Amino acid sequence: MAKLNCPIRQHAQRQPAQPALWNAGVSLSYQQLDVRLNALQQQLRHAGLRAGDHLFFCSKNSTELVMLFWACWREQIVCCPVNPAFPVARQQALQQQVHATYCWPSSGLIFDFSQEIAASGDCQLDEEQLSDLIFTSGSSGSPKIVAHRLRNHLANAQGSLVPITAHDGWLLSLPLFHVGGLAILFRCFLAGACVVLPDPALSLPELLKKAPVTHLSLVPTQLYRLLQQADFHFSATRVRHLLLGGAPLPESLIAACREQQLTPWVSYGLSEMASQVCTTLAGQAGRVGKPLAGREVAIKNSEICVRGDTLFAGYYQPDGSLLLPLDDNGWFHTGDAGYWQDDSLVITGRIDNQFISGGENIQPEQIEQQLLQHPAVAQAIVVPVADAEWGMRCACFIDWQQSAISFSELTDWLRQYLPAYMLPKQWLDWPELPAGQLKIQRAEFKRLAETKNPATVK
């Protein structure tokens, strides 16, 4: 059984006063965090939870949630977090799917730290323990339940290229029901750095100016919104490293960051690999760099296949078993399409997003990535819509930068780079997305396109 000394306990002993958590101007040192975790572990035991139990979380990011995750891992309790925005009925259904008999908020946990329990000796974590069950976004079908072992997250953090030291702070800008949020915890706590919590009373630009944030993880939509804020400039913050993933990065965003003397890191990752697989400094569009340490990547029939130390334990099944779908050589087939350019991986899109229009294969992400190179385009998404003449027509939604152009001008520009059969037959303005939605759900865009009248080049 592989054992690891808990990094929080180690830092509490080596650098007790170093900030571990920062929330609304109040910091918690590693020593303070360690003794509170000790008390919370005792509360978990008093509430009846034991090693192997599943604890269902339904909460926004908070100091309490961060502590609860780590206390559970010390106690070998499996964390099952979900989006708190889900309707109650769906939350209850998901709780049943992961066989969680305990739920937080509730479960008798009161977070009473009036009697903190001092550390005594080492605190060891079992690297092979099942640590969490994460629901995928379901953007390419029904959500699956991804099971990780503690060692998957540890290997992911240890192989990260983004440098981080004990004097840094990483904003927990991604939710802890997402593998990207969990990755921030492991990177920080392994390095002895500080996890910075979002402050609901402050906008992101205000928070970045006030909080000790040196590292920031965003999806391109978040970065675009940040740079649209009046008078925002990274020079007014302490941010030195910006990690982007989840969608193609427009050249305009890369240029905007460079104008502010900040070159972002771009990454390719997936829940099944505990977050990052490849990472590089932003450069040529589509390139995401080499596989990180502990990961392997292969291209088989244009599909990206992965394996390595970060590979998940399997999909959690209705009977409580784990299903790990690998080929005969131990590769996990991601469903993502890509190819090697020199020694860098290039992502071309989801294989199951491909469709046929007029007898030609269309990979929508290829059109989107080209559109993102136009300085007037902030976001683009292409979806297929049934058409009597073409079988499927190519419909495209465009979100403009501050200055828009006509769709006919955009079509003429696109002709320079793509064959005629890939040009959209229908152009549509970007819709208002539900509050808080950052990752594009293609099914919703397809539904919207089907409600519009066909043909429209303005």
C-alpha positions as CSV (number, residue, x, y, z in Angstrom):
1,M,0.0,0.0,0.0
2,A,1.7,3.3,-1.2
3,K,1.8,5.9,1.5
4,L,2.4,9.7,1.3
5,N,3.0,12.1,4.1
6,C,0.2,14.6,4.0
7,P,1.7,17.8,2.5
8,I,-0.4,20.0,4.7
9,R,1.0,18.3,7.8
10,Q,4.5,18.6,6.4
11,H,4.2,22.3,5.7
12,A,2.6,22.9,9.1
13,Q,5.8,21.5,10.6
14,R,8.3,23.1,8.3
15,Q,6.7,26.5,7.6
16,P,3.9,26.8,10.1
17,A,3.1,30.5,9.6
18,Q,3.0,30.3,5.8
19,P,-0.5,31.2,4.4
20,A,-2.4,28.1,3.2
21,L,-5.9,29.6,2.6
22,W,-6.9,33.2,1.9
23,N,-10.5,34.2,2.0
24,A,-11.9,37.8,2.0
25,G,-8.7,39.3,3.5
26,V,-8.3,36.6,6.2
27,S,-5.6,34.0,5.8
28,L,-5.2,30.7,7.5
29,S,-1.7,29.4,8.0
30,Y,-0.6,25.9,7.4
31,Q,-0.4,25.3,11.1
32,Q,-3.9,26.6,11.6
33,L,-5.2,24.6,8.7
34,D,-3.6,21.4,10.0
35,V,-5.2,21.7,13.5
36,R,-8.6,22.5,12.0
37,L,-8.4,19.4,9.7
38,N,-7.6,17.3,12.8
39,A,-10.8,18.7,14.5
40,L,-12.8,18.2,11.3
41,Q,-11.6,14.6,11.0
42,Q,-12.9,13.9,14.5
43,Q,-16.3,15.5,13.6
44,L,-16.5,13.2,10.6
45,R,-16.0,10.2,12.8
46,H,-18.5,11.4,15.3
47,A,-21.0,11.9,12.5
48,G,-20.6,8.2,11.7
49,L,-18.5,8.4,8.5
50,R,-15.8,5.7,8.1
51,A,-13.2,4.9,5.5
52,G,-14.8,3.9,2.2
53,D,-18.0,5.8,2.8
54,H,-19.2,8.2,0.1
55,L,-19.9,11.8,1.1
56,F,-22.1,13.8,-1.3
57,F,-21.2,17.6,-1.6
58,C,-23.5,20.2,-3.0
59,S,-21.8,23.5,-2.3
60,K,-20.1,26.5,-3.9
61,N,-16.3,26.9,-3.3
62,S,-15.6,27.9,0.3
63,T,-13.0,27.5,3.0
64,E,-15.2,24.9,4.6
65,L,-15.5,22.9,1.4
66,V,-11.7,22.9,0.8
67,M,-11.1,21.7,4.4
68,L,-13.8,19.0,4.0
69,F,-12.2,17.6,0.9
70,W,-8.9,17.2,2.6
71,A,-10.2,15.9,5.9
72,C,-12.1,13.3,3.9
73,W,-9.0,12.2,2.1
74,R,-7.2,11.9,5.4
75,E,-10.0,9.7,6.6
76,Q,-10.2,7.7,3.3
77,I,-13.8,9.0,2.6
78,V,-14.8,9.3,-1.0
79,C,-15.8,12.8,-2.0
80,C,-18.8,13.1,-4.5
81,P,-19.2,16.8,-5.4
82,V,-21.9,18.1,-7.7
83,N,-23.0,21.5,-9.1
84,P,-25.1,23.3,-6.4
85,A,-27.0,25.0,-9.2
86,F,-28.7,21.7,-10.1
87,P,-32.4,21.4,-9.2
88,V,-33.0,19.5,-5.9
89,A,-34.6,16.6,-7.7
90,R,-31.5,16.1,-9.9
91,Q,-29.2,16.4,-6.9
92,Q,-31.1,13.7,-5.2
93,A,-30.9,11.4,-8.3
94,L,-27.1,12.0,-8.5
95,Q,-26.7,11.2,-4.8
96,Q,-28.3,7.9,-5.4
97,Q,-26.1,7.2,-8.4
98,V,-22.9,7.5,-6.3
99,H,-24.5,5.5,-3.4
100,A,-23.8,8.3,-1.0
101,T,-25.5,7.8,2.4
102,Y,-24.2,11.1,3.8
103,C,-24.6,14.6,2.4
104,W,-23.1,18.0,3.1
105,P,-24.5,20.5,4.0
106,S,-25.9,18.4,6.9
107,S,-24.4,15.0,8.1
108,G,-24.0,16.6,11.5
109,L,-20.9,18.6,10.6
110,I,-20.8,21.9,12.4
111,F,-17.2,23.0,11.7
112,D,-16.6,23.8,15.4
113,F,-13.0,24.7,15.8
114,S,-13.2,26.1,19.3
115,Q,-11.1,23.2,20.5
116,E,-8.5,22.7,17.9
117,I,-6.5,19.4,18.0
118,A,-2.8,19.9,17.7
119,A,-0.8,17.7,15.4
120,S,1.1,14.7,16.7
121,G,3.6,13.0,14.4
122,D,3.2,12.3,10.8
123,C,-0.1,12.1,8.9
124,Q,0.0,9.6,6.0
125,L,-2.3,9.4,3.0
126,D,-3.0,6.2,1.1
127,E,-2.2,7.0,-2.6
128,E,-4.3,4.1,-3.8
129,Q,-7.5,5.1,-2.0
130,L,-10.5,6.1,-4.1
131,S,-10.6,9.8,-3.5
132,D,-13.5,11.2,-5.5
133,L,-16.3,10.6,-8.0
134,I,-16.7,13.4,-10.5
135,F,-19.5,13.9,-12.9
136,T,-18.4,14.8,-16.4
137,S,-20.0,17.8,-18.1
138,G,-22.0,15.6,-20.5
139,S,-21.0,17.9,-23.4
140,S,-20.6,14.8,-25.7
141,G,-23.4,12.7,-24.3
142,S,-24.8,11.6,-20.9
143,P,-22.6,12.5,-17.9
144,K,-20.3,9.8,-16.7
145,I,-19.0,9.3,-13.2
146,V,-15.2,9.5,-13.2
147,A,-13.5,7.8,-10.3
148,H,-10.0,8.9,-9.3
149,R,-7.4,7.6,-6.9
150,L,-5.4,10.0,-4.8
151,R,-2.3,9.2,-6.7
152,N,-3.9,10.4,-10.0
153,H,-4.2,13.9,-8.6
154,L,-0.8,13.8,-7.0
155,A,0.8,12.7,-10.3
156,N,-1.1,15.4,-12.1
157,A,0.2,18.2,-9.8
158,Q,3.8,16.8,-9.7
159,G,4.0,16.8,-13.5
160,S,2.6,20.3,-14.1
161,L,4.9,22.6,-16.1
162,V,3.5,25.8,-14.5
163,P,6.1,26.8,-11.8
164,I,4.7,27.4,-8.3
165,T,6.5,28.1,-5.0
166,A,5.5,28.5,-1.4
167,H,5.3,32.3,-1.9
168,D,2.6,32.0,-4.6
169,G,-1.2,32.0,-4.5
170,W,-3.5,30.3,-6.9
171,L,-7.1,31.6,-7.2
172,L,-9.7,28.8,-6.9
173,S,-11.6,30.2,-9.9
174,L,-12.8,26.7,-11.0
175,P,-15.4,24.8,-9.0
176,L,-14.4,21.9,-6.9
177,F,-17.0,19.7,-8.6
178,H,-14.7,20.0,-11.6
179,V,-11.4,18.2,-11.9
180,G,-9.7,21.6,-12.7
181,G,-10.7,22.9,-9.3
182,L,-9.3,19.8,-7.5
183,A,-6.0,20.2,-9.5
184,I,-5.5,23.7,-8.0
185,L,-5.7,22.3,-4.5
186,F,-3.1,19.7,-5.2
187,R,-0.7,22.0,-7.0
188,C,-0.9,24.5,-4.1
189,F,-0.7,22.1,-1.2
190,L,2.2,20.1,-2.6
191,A,4.2,23.3,-3.2
192,G,3.2,24.9,0.1
193,A,1.5,27.7,-1.7
194,C,-1.7,29.5,-0.8
195,V,-5.2,28.7,-2.2
196,V,-7.1,31.9,-2.7
197,L,-10.9,31.8,-2.5
198,P,-13.1,33.9,-4.6
199,D,-14.9,36.8,-2.8
200,P,-18.6,37.2,-3.7
201,A,-18.4,40.8,-2.6
202,L,-15.8,41.6,-5.2
203,S,-15.7,41.4,-9.0
204,L,-12.8,39.4,-10.5
205,P,-10.8,42.5,-11.5
206,E,-11.3,43.9,-8.0
207,L,-10.3,40.6,-6.4
208,L,-7.1,40.3,-8.5
209,K,-6.1,43.7,-7.4
210,K,-6.6,43.0,-3.7
211,A,-5.8,39.3,-3.2
212,P,-2.4,37.6,-3.2
213,V,-3.0,35.9,-6.6
214,T,0.0,35.0,-8.6
215,H,-1.6,32.1,-10.6
216,L,-4.9,32.1,-12.4
217,S,-6.8,29.3,-14.1
218,L,-9.5,30.4,-16.6
219,V,-11.4,29.2,-19.6
220,P,-11.2,31.6,-22.7
221,T,-14.7,32.9,-22.0
222,Q,-13.6,34.0,-18.5
223,L,-10.5,35.7,-19.9
224,Y,-12.4,37.4,-22.6
225,R,-14.9,38.8,-20.0
226,L,-12.0,39.9,-17.7
227,L,-10.3,41.8,-20.5
228,Q,-13.5,43.6,-21.4
229,Q,-13.6,45.2,-18.0
230,A,-12.9,48.9,-18.1
231,D,-9.5,49.9,-16.8
232,F,-8.4,46.4,-16.1
233,H,-4.7,45.6,-16.6
234,F,-2.7,42.7,-15.3
235,S,0.1,45.1,-14.3
236,A,-2.2,46.3,-11.4
237,T,-2.2,42.7,-10.1
238,R,0.4,40.2,-8.9
239,V,-0.6,37.6,-11.5
240,R,2.4,36.1,-13.3
241,H,1.0,32.8,-14.6
242,L,-2.3,32.3,-16.5
243,L,-3.4,28.8,-17.3
244,L,-6.1,28.4,-20.0
245,G,-8.0,25.3,-21.1
246,G,-11.4,24.0,-22.0
247,A,-11.7,25.6,-25.4
248,P,-9.6,26.9,-28.4
249,L,-7.8,30.2,-27.6
250,P,-8.4,33.0,-30.1
251,E,-5.3,34.8,-31.4
252,S,-6.9,38.1,-30.3
253,L,-6.9,36.9,-26.6
254,I,-3.2,35.8,-26.9
255,A,-2.4,39.2,-28.3
256,A,-4.3,41.0,-25.6
257,C,-2.4,39.1,-22.9
258,R,0.9,39.9,-24.6
259,E,0.1,43.6,-24.7
260,Q,-0.2,43.3,-20.9
261,Q,3.2,41.6,-20.7
262,L,1.7,38.2,-19.8
263,T,2.0,35.1,-22.0
264,P,-0.7,32.5,-21.0
265,W,-0.1,28.8,-20.7
266,V,-2.5,26.7,-22.9
267,S,-3.4,23.2,-22.0
268,Y,-5.3,20.1,-23.1
269,G,-6.8,17.9,-20.5
270,L,-9.8,15.7,-19.5
271,S,-11.4,14.4,-16.3
272,E,-10.2,10.9,-17.1
273,M,-6.6,12.1,-16.8
274,A,-7.2,14.1,-13.6
275,S,-6.9,17.4,-15.6
276,Q,-3.8,18.4,-17.6
277,V,-2.3,16.1,-20.3
278,C,-0.3,18.6,-22.4
279,T,0.7,22.2,-21.6
280,T,2.8,24.9,-23.3
281,L,3.1,28.6,-23.5
282,A,0.6,30.0,-25.9
283,G,1.9,30.3,-29.5
284,Q,0.5,28.9,-32.7
285,A,-3.3,28.3,-32.7
286,G,-4.3,24.8,-31.8
287,R,-1.0,23.7,-30.4
288,V,-1.0,22.5,-26.8
289,G,2.6,21.2,-26.4
290,K,4.1,17.9,-25.4
291,P,2.7,15.3,-23.0
292,L,3.6,16.3,-19.4
293,A,5.7,14.1,-17.1
294,G,3.8,10.9,-16.2
295,R,1.5,11.0,-19.3
296,E,1.7,9.4,-22.7
297,V,-0.2,10.4,-25.9
298,A,-0.6,8.5,-29.1
299,I,-2.7,9.2,-32.2
300,K,-4.7,6.2,-33.5
301,N,-6.8,6.7,-36.6
302,S,-6.8,10.5,-35.9
303,E,-8.0,9.9,-32.3
304,I,-6.0,11.1,-29.3
305,C,-5.3,8.2,-26.9
306,V,-3.7,8.6,-23.5
307,R,-2.3,6.6,-20.6
308,G,0.0,7.2,-17.6
309,D,0.1,7.8,-13.9
310,T,-2.8,10.2,-14.0
311,L,-5.2,7.8,-15.7
312,F,-8.4,7.5,-13.7
313,A,-9.5,4.4,-11.9
314,G,-12.6,3.9,-14.1
315,Y,-16.2,4.9,-14.6
316,Y,-18.3,4.3,-11.5
317,Q,-21.1,1.8,-12.4
318,P,-24.6,1.4,-11.0
319,D,-23.5,-1.7,-9.1
320,G,-20.6,0.2,-7.5
321,S,-17.9,-1.4,-9.6
322,L,-15.4,0.5,-11.8
323,L,-15.2,0.1,-15.6
324,L,-11.9,1.1,-17.1
325,P,-12.3,1.0,-21.0
326,L,-8.8,0.5,-22.4
327,D,-7.6,-1.1,-25.6
328,D,-5.3,-4.1,-25.7
329,N,-2.2,-1.9,-25.2
330,G,-3.6,0.0,-22.2
331,W,-4.7,3.2,-24.1
332,F,-7.7,5.2,-23.2
333,H,-9.5,6.5,-26.3
334,T,-10.5,10.1,-25.6
335,G,-12.9,10.7,-28.5
336,D,-10.8,13.8,-29.3
337,A,-9.3,14.2,-32.8
338,G,-5.8,15.6,-33.2
339,Y,-2.4,15.2,-34.8
340,W,1.3,15.9,-34.2
341,Q,2.9,19.0,-35.6
342,D,6.6,18.8,-35.0
343,D,6.6,17.6,-31.4
344,S,3.5,19.4,-30.3
345,L,-0.1,18.0,-30.1
346,V,-2.7,19.9,-32.2
347,I,-6.4,19.4,-31.2
348,T,-8.8,19.5,-34.1
349,G,-12.1,18.7,-32.2
350,R,-14.4,16.0,-31.0
351,I,-14.7,13.0,-33.3
352,D,-18.5,12.8,-32.5
353,N,-19.0,16.4,-33.5
354,Q,-18.1,15.6,-37.1
355,F,-21.0,15.7,-39.6
356,I,-21.5,15.4,-43.4
357,S,-22.8,18.3,-45.5
358,G,-23.2,17.9,-49.2
359,G,-21.2,14.7,-49.1
360,E,-18.2,16.3,-47.4
361,N,-17.0,15.6,-43.8
362,I,-17.1,18.7,-41.6
363,Q,-15.2,19.0,-38.4
364,P,-16.8,22.1,-36.8
365,E,-13.9,22.9,-34.5
366,Q,-11.7,23.4,-37.6
367,I,-14.0,26.2,-38.8
368,E,-14.3,27.6,-35.3
369,Q,-10.5,27.8,-34.8
370,Q,-10.1,29.6,-38.1
371,L,-12.8,32.1,-37.2
372,L,-11.1,32.8,-33.9
373,Q,-8.1,34.1,-35.8
374,H,-10.2,37.1,-37.1
375,P,-9.7,40.1,-34.8
376,A,-13.5,40.9,-34.7
377,V,-14.4,37.4,-33.4
378,A,-14.5,36.7,-29.7
379,Q,-16.2,33.3,-29.8
380,A,-17.6,31.0,-32.5
381,I,-19.5,27.7,-32.6
382,V,-20.5,25.7,-35.6
383,V,-23.4,23.1,-35.4
384,P,-25.2,20.9,-38.0
385,V,-28.8,21.6,-38.9
386,A,-31.0,19.3,-41.1
387,D,-31.3,20.7,-44.6
388,A,-33.2,19.3,-47.7
389,E,-30.5,20.3,-50.1
390,W,-27.3,19.6,-48.2
391,G,-28.4,16.9,-45.8
392,M,-26.9,19.0,-43.0
393,R,-26.2,22.6,-43.3
394,C,-23.4,24.4,-41.4
395,A,-24.8,26.9,-39.0
396,C,-22.5,29.3,-37.1
397,F,-23.0,31.5,-34.1
398,I,-20.6,34.5,-33.7
399,D,-19.9,36.5,-30.5
400,W,-18.2,39.7,-31.6
401,Q,-15.4,41.7,-30.1
402,Q,-16.2,45.3,-29.4
403,S,-16.4,46.1,-33.2
404,A,-18.5,43.8,-35.4
405,I,-18.4,43.3,-39.2
406,S,-21.1,42.0,-41.5
407,F,-21.5,38.3,-41.9
408,S,-20.8,38.7,-45.7
409,E,-17.4,40.3,-44.9
410,L,-16.6,37.4,-42.5
411,T,-17.6,34.9,-45.2
412,D,-15.3,36.5,-47.8
413,W,-12.5,36.5,-45.3
414,L,-13.1,32.8,-44.5
415,R,-12.9,31.9,-48.2
416,Q,-9.2,32.6,-48.1
417,Y,-8.5,29.8,-45.6
418,L,-11.2,27.1,-46.0
419,P,-12.8,25.2,-49.0
420,A,-16.2,26.3,-50.1
421,Y,-18.0,23.3,-48.6
422,M,-16.8,24.3,-45.1
423,L,-18.3,27.8,-45.3
424,P,-21.3,28.3,-43.0
425,K,-24.7,28.3,-44.8
426,Q,-26.3,30.1,-41.9
427,W,-24.9,32.8,-39.6
428,L,-26.4,33.7,-36.2
429,D,-25.7,36.1,-33.5
430,W,-24.5,34.8,-30.2
431,P,-27.3,34.1,-27.7
432,E,-27.6,35.0,-24.1
433,L,-26.2,32.1,-22.1
434,P,-27.5,31.0,-18.7
435,A,-25.8,32.9,-15.9
436,G,-22.6,31.2,-14.8
437,Q,-22.4,28.9,-17.9
438,L,-18.8,29.0,-19.2
439,K,-18.4,25.7,-21.2
440,I,-20.3,25.6,-24.4
441,Q,-23.0,23.0,-24.7
442,R,-23.3,22.2,-28.4
443,A,-26.7,20.5,-28.0
444,E,-28.2,23.8,-26.9
445,F,-26.7,25.8,-29.7
446,K,-28.0,23.1,-32.2
447,R,-31.5,23.5,-30.7
448,L,-31.3,27.2,-31.1
449,A,-30.1,27.0,-34.7
450,E,-33.0,24.7,-35.6
451,T,-35.5,27.3,-34.4
452,K,-34.1,29.9,-36.8
453,N,-35.0,30.5,-40.4
454,P,-32.4,29.0,-42.7
455,A,-30.1,31.1,-44.9
456,T,-28.8,34.3,-43.9
457,V,-25.6,36.0,-44.9
458,K,-25.9,39.6,-43.9
